[in-house]
Each structure stands twice: as C-alpha cells, then as structure tokens.
Amino acid sequence: QVQIVESGGGLVQPGGSLRLSCAASGVIFRFYTMTWYRQAPGKQRELVATITGGGTTTYIDSVKGRFIISRDNGKNTMYLQMNSLKPEDTANYYCNARRTTVNLEYWGQGTQVTVSS
C-alpha cells in the first residue's frame, strides 16, 4: 500500500524558516519525480518545486533563492527547506510523487504552513 505523508508545517513569523518533509512508502522512491505543491484559501493549487530521481530541481520564481528542495533516496524522503518566509507563503503544502513512465501518481494529505506575526 502506497503512503505519502507530509510533516513539518506550522505557524512561523515573517522572515522565519520551516523544513517540510515528505515520507513515501510502498513505492520505488528513486524512480519518482517528487514535487511540492501549495494551495492557499480561495486560490488554485500551484507547483512550488520539483526534484527528479537524479536530483534535478526546478522552482517557481516566487520562491527562488528562499526555498530548497532535496531528497534522500535511501530514506524515501523529500524535503523543502523554506527560508525568509513571507505571509504570501501561507498555504497547505502537498507532496506529489509521479512516475510518468508507468502513469502512476500519488498525493499526500498536506501540511499547513502559516506565516504571520
């Protein structure tokens, strides 16, 4: 059974940092492209950052230089280090695992990040 579980969210002041984790089980983790999405109230879900099995990363412009996506294939875990957080980063953050060659995709339940003073 596949499980995708996010953790690490919480309340932080502007300028602060948080580290999100996404633990995957039931999949051959290194074959999956892993992505962080976020969805703020009243807004569409947006892609934040992606990392391939080989470690290639991409980011949306609004988080470049502030967020760092990484993965540990030995621990089946992906991370998102979020620095210099802004109120507009407030959202529910979701982990996505995708293996396009066999059309498999899985989502976690999300972890809430709130940036407020």
TIVO-2410 file (N, C-alpha, C; in nm, 3 decimals):
# residues 117
REC num residu      c1      c2      c3 atome chaine
REC   1      Q   0.085  -0.119   0.000     N      A
REC   1      Q   0.000   0.000   0.000    CA      A
REC   1      Q   0.089   0.125   0.000     C      A
REC   2      V   0.057   0.217  -0.090     N      A
REC   2      V   0.136   0.339  -0.101    CA      A
REC   2      V   0.089   0.442   0.001     C      A
REC   3      Q   0.185   0.502   0.068     N      A
REC   3      Q   0.155   0.610   0.162    CA      A
REC   3      Q   0.251   0.726   0.137     C      A
REC   4      I   0.193   0.845   0.130     N      A
REC   4      I   0.269   0.969   0.115    CA      A
REC   4      I   0.230   1.058   0.232     C      A
REC   5      V   0.325   1.091   0.318     N      A
REC   5      V   0.292   1.162   0.442    CA      A
REC   5      V   0.382   1.284   0.458     C      A
REC   6      E   0.316   1.400   0.464     N      A
REC   6      E   0.390   1.525   0.486    CA      A
REC   6      E   0.395   1.558   0.635     C      A
REC   7      S   0.499   1.631   0.674     N      A
REC   7      S   0.510   1.678   0.811    CA      A
REC   7      S   0.597   1.804   0.813     C      A
REC   8      G   0.594   1.874   0.926     N      A
REC   8      G   0.682   1.989   0.943    CA      A
REC   8      G   0.615   2.125   0.932     C      A
REC   9      G   0.489   2.127   0.898     N      A
REC   9      G   0.420   2.255   0.889    CA      A
REC   9      G   0.397   2.318   1.026     C      A
REC  10      G   0.349   2.442   1.024     N      A
REC  10      G   0.322   2.510   1.149    CA      A
REC  10      G   0.309   2.660   1.130     C      A
REC  11      L   0.311   2.730   1.242     N      A
REC  11      L   0.300   2.877   1.243    CA      A
REC  11      L   0.438   2.936   1.262     C      A
REC  12      V   0.474   3.031   1.177     N      A
REC  12      V   0.605   3.093   1.185    CA      A
REC  12      V   0.590   3.241   1.154     C      A
REC  13      Q   0.676   3.322   1.212     N      A
REC  13      Q   0.673   3.466   1.186    CA      A
REC  13      Q   0.737   3.497   1.051     C      A
REC  14      P   0.700   3.609   0.992     N      A
REC  14      P   0.766   3.650   0.867    CA      A
REC  14      P   0.917   3.659   0.887     C      A
REC  15      G   0.988   3.608   0.787     N      A
REC  15      G   1.134   3.602   0.796    CA      A
REC  15      G   1.187   3.475   0.856     C      A
REC  16      G   1.099   3.395   0.910     N      A
REC  16      G   1.140   3.270   0.973    CA      A
REC  16      G   1.159   3.156   0.874     C      A
REC  17      S   1.187   3.038   0.928     N      A
REC  17      S   1.215   2.920   0.847    CA      A
REC  17      S   1.135   2.801   0.895     C      A
REC  18      L   1.108   2.711   0.802     N      A
REC  18      L   1.047   2.582   0.832    CA      A
REC  18      L   1.107   2.479   0.737     C      A
REC  19      R   1.108   2.355   0.781     N      A
REC  19      R   1.152   2.244   0.695    CA      A
REC  19      R   1.040   2.142   0.687     C      A
REC  20      L   0.988   2.125   0.568     N      A
REC  20      L   0.885   2.024   0.544    CA      A
REC  20      L   0.951   1.893   0.503     C      A
REC  21      S   0.886   1.783   0.541     N      A
REC  21      S   0.931   1.651   0.499    CA      A
REC  21      S   0.816   1.578   0.432     C      A
REC  22      C   0.850   1.490   0.340     N      A
REC  22      C   0.753   1.404   0.272    CA      A
REC  22      C   0.809   1.264   0.270     C      A
REC  23      A   0.748   1.175   0.345     N      A
REC  23      A   0.794   1.037   0.353    CA      A
REC  23      A   0.705   0.948   0.266     C      A
REC  24      A   0.768   0.869   0.180     N      A
REC  24      A   0.695   0.781   0.091    CA      A
REC  24      A   0.723   0.635   0.125     C      A
REC  25      S   0.619   0.554   0.119     N      A
REC  25      S   0.635   0.410   0.139    CA      A
REC  25      S   0.551   0.337   0.037     C      A
REC  26      G   0.591   0.215   0.006     N      A
REC  26      G   0.518   0.136  -0.092    CA      A
REC  26      G   0.551   0.169  -0.236     C      A
REC  27      V   0.655   0.249  -0.258     N      A
REC  27      V   0.698   0.285  -0.394    CA      A
REC  27      V   0.850   0.268  -0.403     C      A
REC  28      I   0.898   0.251  -0.528     N      A
REC  28      I   1.043   0.252  -0.551    CA      A
REC  28      I   1.080   0.399  -0.565     C      A
REC  29      F   1.117   0.459  -0.455     N      A
REC  29      F   1.124   0.605  -0.443    CA      A
REC  29      F   1.213   0.669  -0.549     C      A
REC  30      R   1.325   0.610  -0.577     N      A
REC  30      R   1.423   0.674  -0.667    CA      A
REC  30      R   1.370   0.688  -0.810     C      A
REC  31      F   1.263   0.613  -0.846     N      A
REC  31      F   1.205   0.622  -0.979    CA      A
REC  31      F   1.105   0.736  -0.993     C      A
REC  32      Y   1.073   0.802  -0.882     N      A
REC  32      Y   0.967   0.901  -0.883    CA      A
REC  32      Y   1.020   1.043  -0.883     C      A
REC  33      T   0.960   1.124  -0.968     N      A
REC  33      T   0.979   1.268  -0.959    CA      A
REC  33      T   0.891   1.319  -0.846     C      A
REC  34      M   0.950   1.397  -0.756     N      A
REC  34      M   0.879   1.444  -0.638    CA      A
REC  34      M   0.857   1.594  -0.649     C      A
REC  35      T   0.738   1.636  -0.611     N      A
REC  35      T   0.701   1.777  -0.626    CA      A
REC  35      T   0.628   1.826  -0.501     C      A
REC  36      W   0.658   1.949  -0.463     N      A
REC  36      W   0.579   2.020  -0.362    CA      A
REC  36      W   0.483   2.113  -0.434     C      A
REC  37      Y   0.356   2.104  -0.397     N      A
REC  37      Y   0.253   2.197  -0.440    CA      A
REC  37      Y   0.203   2.271  -0.315     C      A
REC  38      R   0.135   2.382  -0.340     N      A
REC  38      R   0.068   2.451  -0.230    CA      A
REC  38      R  -0.064   2.509  -0.279     C      A
REC  39      Q  -0.154   2.525  -0.183     N      A
REC  39      Q  -0.283   2.583  -0.214    CA      A
REC  39      Q  -0.326   2.673  -0.100     C      A
REC  40      A  -0.342   2.800  -0.132     N      A
REC  40      A  -0.389   2.898  -0.036    CA      A
REC  40      A  -0.542   2.907  -0.044     C      A
REC  41      P  -0.607   2.953   0.062     N      A
REC  41      P  -0.753   2.965   0.060    CA      A
REC  41      P  -0.801   3.051  -0.057     C      A
REC  42      G  -0.895   2.998  -0.133     N      A
REC  42      G  -0.951   3.073  -0.245    CA      A
REC  42      G  -0.867   3.078  -0.369     C      A
REC  43      K  -0.755   3.005  -0.368     N      A
REC  43      K  -0.665   3.006  -0.483    CA      A
REC  43      K  -0.646   2.866  -0.538     C      A
REC  44      Q  -0.598   2.860  -0.662     N      A
REC  44      Q  -0.570   2.730  -0.722    CA      A
REC  44      Q  -0.440   2.673  -0.666     C      A
REC  45      R  -0.434   2.540  -0.671     N      A
REC  45      R  -0.311   2.474  -0.630    CA      A
REC  45      R  -0.200   2.510  -0.728     C      A
REC  46      E  -0.081   2.541  -0.676     N      A
REC  46      E   0.030   2.576  -0.763    CA      A
REC  46      E   0.153   2.491  -0.730     C      A
REC  47      L   0.230   2.463  -0.835     N      A
REC  47      L   0.354   2.390  -0.819    CA      A
REC  47      L   0.459   2.482  -0.757     C      A
REC  48      V   0.527   2.434  -0.654     N      A
REC  48      V   0.628   2.514  -0.586    CA      A
REC  48      V   0.769   2.474  -0.631     C      A
REC  49      A   0.799   2.345  -0.623     N      A
REC  49      A   0.933   2.297  -0.657    CA      A
REC  49      A   0.927   2.149  -0.690     C      A
REC  50      T   1.018   2.107  -0.779     N      A
REC  50      T   1.023   1.969  -0.825    CA      A
REC  50      T   1.166   1.919  -0.818     C      A
REC  51      I   1.180   1.790  -0.787     N      A
REC  51      I   1.311   1.727  -0.791    CA      A
REC  51      I   1.297   1.590  -0.855     C      A
REC  52      T   1.380   1.562  -0.954     N      A
REC  52      T   1.375   1.433  -1.021    CA      A
REC  52      T   1.449   1.328  -0.939     C      A
REC  53      G   1.437   1.202  -0.982     N      A
REC  53      G   1.509   1.097  -0.912    CA      A
REC  53      G   1.660   1.118  -0.911     C      A
REC  54      G   1.709   1.184  -1.015     N      A
REC  54      G   1.852   1.211  -1.025    CA      A
REC  54      G   1.896   1.339  -0.957     C      A
REC  55      G   1.799   1.415  -0.903     N      A
REC  55      G   1.833   1.533  -0.826    CA      A
REC  55      G   1.822   1.666  -0.899     C      A
REC  56      T   1.770   1.667  -1.021     N      A
REC  56      T   1.750   1.794  -1.091    CA      A
REC  56      T   1.632   1.868  -1.030     C      A
REC  57      T   1.651   1.997  -1.004     N      A
REC  57      T   1.548   2.074  -0.934    CA      A
REC  57      T   1.497   2.190  -1.018     C      A
REC  58      T   1.371   2.225  -0.996     N      A
REC  58      T   1.311   2.344  -1.054    CA      A
REC  58      T   1.225   2.411  -0.948     C      A
REC  59      Y   1.209   2.544  -0.962     N      A
REC  59      Y   1.133   2.624  -0.865    CA      A
REC  59      Y   1.048   2.726  -0.938     C      A
REC  60      I   0.937   2.765  -0.874     N      A
REC  60      I   0.865   2.880  -0.925    CA      A
REC  60      I   0.944   3.005  -0.885     C      A
REC  61      D   0.925   3.110  -0.961     N      A
REC  61      D   1.006   3.231  -0.942    CA      A
REC  61      D   0.992   3.289  -0.801     C      A
REC  62      S   0.874   3.281  -0.745     N      A
REC  62      S   0.848   3.348  -0.617    CA      A
REC  62      S   0.923   3.286  -0.499     C      A
REC  63      V   0.977   3.166  -0.516     N      A
REC  63      V   1.049   3.101  -0.406    CA      A
REC  63      V   1.197   3.082  -0.435     C      A
REC  64      K   1.240   3.116  -0.555     N      A
REC  64      K   1.382   3.100  -0.589    CA      A
REC  64      K   1.469   3.183  -0.495     C      A
REC  65      G   1.575   3.120  -0.445     N      A
REC  65      G   1.664   3.187  -0.352    CA      A
REC  65      G   1.619   3.179  -0.208     C      A
REC  66      R   1.497   3.133  -0.185     N      A
REC  66      R   1.446   3.120  -0.047    CA      A
REC  66      R   1.418   2.975  -0.008     C      A
REC  67      F   1.369   2.895  -0.101     N      A
REC  67      F   1.333   2.755  -0.074    CA      A
REC  67      F   1.437   2.663  -0.138     C      A
REC  68      I   1.460   2.550  -0.073     N      A
REC  68      I   1.549   2.448  -0.128    CA      A
REC  68      I   1.481   2.313  -0.119     C      A
REC  69      I   1.463   2.247  -0.233     N      A
REC  69      I   1.406   2.113  -0.236    CA      A
REC  69      I   1.521   2.012  -0.242     C      A
REC  70      S   1.504   1.902  -0.169     N      A
REC  70      S   1.607   1.798  -0.169    CA      A
REC  70      S   1.540   1.663  -0.143     C      A
REC  71      R   1.617   1.557  -0.160     N      A
REC  71      R   1.563   1.423  -0.135    CA      A
REC  71      R   1.674   1.333  -0.086     C      A
REC  72      D   1.634   1.232  -0.011     N      A
REC  72      D   1.724   1.127   0.035    CA      A
REC  72      D   1.663   0.996  -0.010     C      A
REC  73      N   1.714   0.941  -0.119     N      A
REC  73      N   1.656   0.819  -0.174    CA      A
REC  73      N   1.674   0.699  -0.081     C      A
REC  74      G   1.774   0.704   0.003     N      A
REC  74      G   1.794   0.596   0.100    CA      A
REC  74      G   1.690   0.595   0.210     C      A
REC  75      K   1.631   0.713   0.236     N      A
REC  75      K   1.529   0.725   0.341    CA      A
REC  75      K   1.389   0.742   0.282     C      A
REC  76      N   1.378   0.736   0.148     N      A
REC  76      N   1.248   0.753   0.082    CA      A
REC  76      N   1.180   0.882   0.128     C      A
REC  77      T   1.255   0.989   0.137     N      A
REC  77      T   1.203   1.113   0.191    CA      A
REC  77      T   1.248   1.232   0.107     C      A
REC  78      M   1.157   1.326   0.090     N      A
REC  78      M   1.185   1.452   0.023    CA      A
REC  78      M   1.168   1.565   0.125     C      A
REC  79      Y   1.240   1.674   0.102     N      A
REC  79      Y   1.237   1.785   0.196    CA      A
REC  79      Y   1.212   1.917   0.121     C      A
REC  80      L   1.161   2.015   0.195     N      A
REC  80      L   1.154   2.151   0.144    CA      A
REC  80      L   1.199   2.243   0.258     C      A
REC  81      Q   1.319   2.297   0.244     N      A
REC  81      Q   1.368   2.396   0.338    CA      A
REC  81      Q   1.318   2.533   0.294     C      A
REC  82      M   1.241   2.597   0.379     N      A
REC  82      M   1.179   2.725   0.346    CA      A
REC  82      M   1.239   2.833   0.436     C      A
REC  83      N   1.307   2.928   0.376     N      A
REC  83      N   1.369   3.037   0.449    CA      A
REC  83      N   1.306   3.170   0.409     C      A
REC  84      S   1.330   3.271   0.491     N      A
REC  84      S   1.278   3.406   0.462    CA      A
REC  84      S   1.130   3.401   0.426     C      A
REC  85      L   1.054   3.333   0.507     N      A
REC  85      L   0.912   3.312   0.476    CA      A
REC  85      L   0.835   3.442   0.478     C      A
REC  86      K   0.737   3.450   0.390     N      A
REC  86      K   0.652   3.567   0.375    CA      A
REC  86      K   0.507   3.528   0.401     C      A
REC  87      P   0.423   3.623   0.439     N      A
REC  87      P   0.281   3.590   0.458    CA      A
REC  87      P   0.218   3.525   0.335     C      A
REC  88      E   0.262   3.563   0.218     N      A
REC  88      E   0.204   3.504   0.096    CA      A
REC  88      E   0.246   3.359   0.073     C      A
REC  89      D   0.337   3.307   0.156     N      A
REC  89      D   0.370   3.165   0.151    CA      A
REC  89      D   0.271   3.080   0.229     C      A
REC  90      T   0.180   3.145   0.300     N      A
REC  90      T   0.080   3.073   0.377    CA      A
REC  90      T  -0.007   2.988   0.285     C      A
REC  91      A  -0.014   2.859   0.314     N      A
REC  91      A  -0.089   2.766   0.229    CA      A
REC  91      A  -0.082   2.627   0.291     C      A
REC  92      N  -0.162   2.539   0.235     N      A
REC  92      N  -0.148   2.397   0.264    CA      A
REC  92      N  -0.050   2.341   0.162     C      A
REC  93      Y   0.054   2.277   0.208     N      A
REC  93      Y   0.160   2.225   0.120    CA      A
REC  93      Y   0.141   2.074   0.101     C      A
REC  94      Y   0.140   2.035  -0.025     N      A
REC  94      Y   0.115   1.895  -0.061    CA      A
REC  94      Y   0.236   1.834  -0.130     C      A
REC  95      C   0.256   1.707  -0.104     N      A
REC  95      C   0.362   1.630  -0.167    CA      A
REC  95      C   0.301   1.544  -0.278     C      A
REC  96      N   0.367   1.544  -0.392     N      A
REC  96      N   0.323   1.464  -0.507    CA      A
REC  96      N   0.437   1.375  -0.553     C      A
REC  97      A   0.404   1.249  -0.578     N      A
REC  97      A   0.501   1.153  -0.631    CA      A
REC  97      A   0.450   1.106  -0.766     C      A
REC  98      R   0.535   1.117  -0.868     N      A
REC  98      R   0.489   1.086  -1.004    CA      A
REC  98      R   0.594   1.004  -1.077     C      A
REC  99      R   0.546   0.896  -1.139     N      A
REC  99      R   0.633   0.813  -1.222    CA      A
REC  99      R   0.567   0.805  -1.359     C      A
REC 100      T   0.609   0.893  -1.447     N      A
REC 100      T   0.539   0.912  -1.574    CA      A
REC 100      T   0.550   0.792  -1.666     C      A
REC 101      T   0.658   0.714  -1.656     N      A
REC 101      T   0.677   0.602  -1.749    CA      A
REC 101      T   0.571   0.495  -1.734     C      A
REC 102      V   0.512   0.485  -1.616     N      A
REC 102      V   0.406   0.385  -1.592    CA      A
REC 102      V   0.277   0.452  -1.546     C      A
REC 103      N   0.269   0.585  -1.564     N      A
REC 103      N   0.146   0.659  -1.535    CA      A
REC 103      N   0.097   0.636  -1.392     C      A
REC 104      L   0.186   0.653  -1.296     N      A
REC 104      L   0.149   0.641  -1.155    CA      A
REC 104      L   0.170   0.776  -1.087     C      A
REC 105      E   0.077   0.812  -1.002     N      A
REC 105      E   0.086   0.939  -0.932    CA      A
REC 105      E   0.015   0.927  -0.798     C      A
REC 106      Y   0.077   0.982  -0.694     N      A
REC 106      Y   0.022   0.976  -0.560    CA      A
REC 106      Y   0.036   1.111  -0.491     C      A
REC 107      W  -0.061   1.139  -0.403     N      A
REC 107      W  -0.064   1.265  -0.328    CA      A
REC 107      W  -0.068   1.238  -0.178     C      A
REC 108      G  -0.008   1.329  -0.104     N      A
REC 108      G  -0.024   1.328   0.040    CA      A
REC 108      G  -0.144   1.411   0.081     C      A
REC 109      Q  -0.170   1.415   0.211     N      A
REC 109      Q  -0.285   1.487   0.264    CA      A
REC 109      Q  -0.258   1.634   0.289     C      A
REC 110      G  -0.132   1.672   0.290     N      A
REC 110      G  -0.097   1.813   0.308    CA      A
REC 110      G  -0.055   1.848   0.450     C      A
REC 111      T   0.022   1.954   0.458     N      A
REC 111      T   0.061   2.009   0.588    CA      A
REC 111      T   0.048   2.161   0.580     C      A
REC 112      Q  -0.011   2.220   0.681     N      A
REC 112      Q  -0.043   2.363   0.678    CA      A
REC 112      Q   0.078   2.445   0.722     C      A
REC 113      V   0.106   2.548   0.643     N      A
REC 113      V   0.210   2.645   0.676    CA      A
REC 113      V   0.143   2.781   0.688     C      A
REC 114      T   0.158   2.846   0.802     N      A
REC 114      T   0.102   2.978   0.824    CA      A
REC 114      T   0.213   3.074   0.863     C      A
REC 115      V   0.226   3.180   0.785     N      A
REC 115      V   0.328   3.282   0.812    CA      A
REC 115      V   0.257   3.409   0.857     C      A
REC 116      S   0.273   3.440   0.983     N      A
REC 116      S   0.200   3.553   1.041    CA      A
REC 116      S   0.270   3.602   1.167     C      A
REC 117      S   0.259   3.732   1.189     N      A
REC 117      S   0.313   3.789   1.312    CA      A
REC 117      S   0.205   3.796   1.420     C      A
***
